[in-house]
């Protein structure tokens, strides 16, 4: 029973960013209308959240190496609970931006420390397999969250989504009581900005780390471009009513879930690098198909739905391999390496998401072009993951 609670809590930690994003996606148009803002203002609530995720990982990752995983993630979860309530009480778009930034800072504690815990406990392909299972199970949350958010919007209002996030954080706090400490080097190293910058220098000086970083960041950025515009193009392009938004969105998320769960088995046979190559290739083919479908006439919805599913499927294969491949380069300081990986990923993805929101013109063309560019960049990272390079630190 204790192991099941621990597993479910790890899934919840990995899902902080996903649930804080996907639950409120259908409510963005209602939020901006209520606060007297524009569509681009509403999209910025997603980008500032991702900026908070980026900065927060630099704080929580190294702190968890020094003070231990459990006290640090507990503090982050308490902060996540409080900032979720602050978002629910927002009375202006400016206050919402500030509250979402703070919520992102707090939410960073979940995935950055969950990745470190997995690396503490497992090695190599097994670590990827466990992380992929967690990611696949976590995908159930974004699979159902938009549907729940849609009905909350109909039955209550957009503020209810943030109160729900506070309840979610409280449940995670209860689950954390089952955890035992796993950090291997508590009290070693230093705390402050200089050690953080040193970790960046070391990690980004490792060619294989950069390769895994590129593949993981490109896949996540493609998803962010999709998330930043999906609540608008579902209605503008396909005329999908708010109540059915979640069902349309679930198809894409199901692709990620299937990819992650398949990855947990495939990686044990193919290894990290070949499984990563499979994922990036699938995403590349799907992005090309999606772009061509839009470029040559009215977008066929069946083609676009299939391409979205396959693209998310590819990212499902990519995500765990990229993160565990990168973090495994620095096993003694998994928290710091996880922070560098997650921060870089979040900063780039936030910029890509903001660009997608800014360029959105009521059609799928800008979003599809950005997703194709991300897929191309992901392919460029593959050769670096195979670089013959001996780690000297």
Secondary structure as UniProt FT lines:
FT   HELIX           2..14
FT   HELIX           16..22
FT   TURN            23..24
FT   HELIX           25..27
FT   HELIX           28..34
FT   TURN            35..36
FT   HELIX           39..67
FT   HELIX           69..88
FT   HELIX           93..121
FT   HELIX           124..155
FT   HELIX           159..176
FT   TURN            177..178
FT   TURN            186..187
FT   HELIX           193..203
FT   TURN            204..205
FT   HELIX           207..236
FT   TURN            237..238
FT   HELIX           242..244
FT   HELIX           245..270
FT   HELIX           272..295
FT   HELIX           301..327
FT   HELIX           328..333
FT   HELIX           334..359
FT   HELIX           365..385
//
